[in-house]
Amino acid sequence: MHYLKCSIFTTFAALTVAPLAGAEPVVVATPATGHADVAAQGDPSVDRAFLMPTAETQPAGSLSATDFDLAIVNLTYGITDRLQIGGTVLLAIPFSDASLYMGNVKWQALRAGRWRWSLSLGGATAGGGSHERGEPDVGQRFALTAGSALSYCLSADCHGMISVSTFGISAADDPANAALAYGVSLTQRIGSEVKIVVEAVSGGGVGGLVTRDGIATGGLRFFGRHLAADLGIGALFSEGRFETAFPLLAITGRI
């Protein structure tokens, strides 16, 4: 379960601020077909919940940067309104020389009515170990990643969404050594610049995908067109039993 938690955090690239003063008003009109959804234009974190992705993508020409728990940094660039590229870097962790570099491409393959569906492909390289736990250092290993998300917009502007998503990772030199995370999330605007975000995530290795291990998250997102902050709490479950709680903090800026 420790692997699952770490892989989710290091992959998604996945969190306190008050509501953002001076943020631009939220536009509620539905954009023309083929353009970015209103939510994508108004919420820099629209392409994810806390940990898992949604089917939304960043607007064309935008560059966003997200800091997760002061440990992970993610950069995303919108090539078109339905295609984005991203990169994730793991910053220094105390008592560890672990390293992680990831890159991916995400494409919103379907936009029909209020339905959105996206696919993502990428790669990652990781290495190092924890000195505190006495783990041996390991050389850099390369892995392939793939994911998909299906979202249904609860409103015409897509500021409210229910999403189901999956994310898989497999060692390039040992395809059988793979893991899959899957989850369901709800994001719902409860104020002009505030959303509630709740999520449930589980997963496991090949041959043991259905487990009683998982993570539940909940919290608030304060957002404006160029800045968003997610503040919440996560709960870790193992074999169906509560293990521990942890804070979630992510800050995203977009230009």
Secondary structure, 3 states (H helix, E strand, C coil): CHHHHHHHHHHCCCCCCCCCCCCCCCCCCCCCCCCCCHHHHHCCCCCECCCCECCCCCCCCCEEEEEECCCEEEEEEEEECCEEEEEEEECCCCCECCEEEEEEEEEEEEEECCEEEEEEEEEEEEECCECCCCCCCCCCEEEEEEEEEEEEECCCCCCCEEEEEEEEEEECCEEEEEEEEEEEEEEEEEECCEEEEEEEEEEEECCCCCCCCEEEEEEEEEECCCEEEEEEEEEEEECCEEEEEEEEEEEEEEC
